[in-house]
Amino acid sequence: MNARQLYRTEAIVLRLLDYGEADRIVTFCTAGYGKVRGIAKGARRSRKRFANALEPFCLSQLNFTRRGPDSLAMVDASEVISHFPRIRSELEMSLKASYLIDLTDQFLPEEKKNEAVFLLLKTFLDLFELTAATEPLVRFFEIRLLKLAGYDPLLDRCLLCKAPVGGATAYRFVPADGGIVCPSCRPEGGDAVPVSLGTIRSLVLGRDMPIDRLGRIVLSAQSAEESRQLLARFIRHLLGRELKSVHVLNEIRRLGV
């Protein structure tokens, strides 16, 4: 039988599942090992052992052991680095942070190292904690995560005629094809999303510019709605369903909570 190896890495909690009478199965986004699933023995009985480290979007220093890359990890210790208290204290911020977590969980495959995704999630949680969980920041997280996951939408030229963006003021985004179509080319299907040139340029800026400068990008009401629709439909197409966290966010907005 292979001996268990010890691993240590920064990690963010993505998901929790109660197991048996006292244990928890925890899914982490880690800096060094991608998405890792592990069992925390006695986590539900002993609050002192993990000291609130096993909560959604908690950043911690994780110690775990396992016999091989495909085996369930044993969580030995998880020491809190940041609990993001401001995010947790405000309902809307907490819901938006949960959406970022949910999205990361969906697009990050297990056991495939992707430090860039970990850093993206960590950086945006820090931004939420220090500034505000604005709608533009959520959009820019979405499009950056899609790029890192290999699903970067085509926004610089028409899918059909290949004409560069900029020759017109209005376009349509086709979720099934993952890109925009110019006014001269009529997209097939009825799911195309109208999108203005200003919205396209804002999304490209939000995808590519340094993260510490994202606060300079201001979205008009039109661009905010267009970018939300574009990315929401594209993500729903990729996943084949709407995430529960999106539904909750939409309900909170509808109720004006």
Order of alpha helices (4+ residues) and beta strands (2+ residues): beta-beta-beta-alpha-beta-beta-alpha-alpha-alpha-alpha-beta-beta-beta-alpha-alpha-alpha
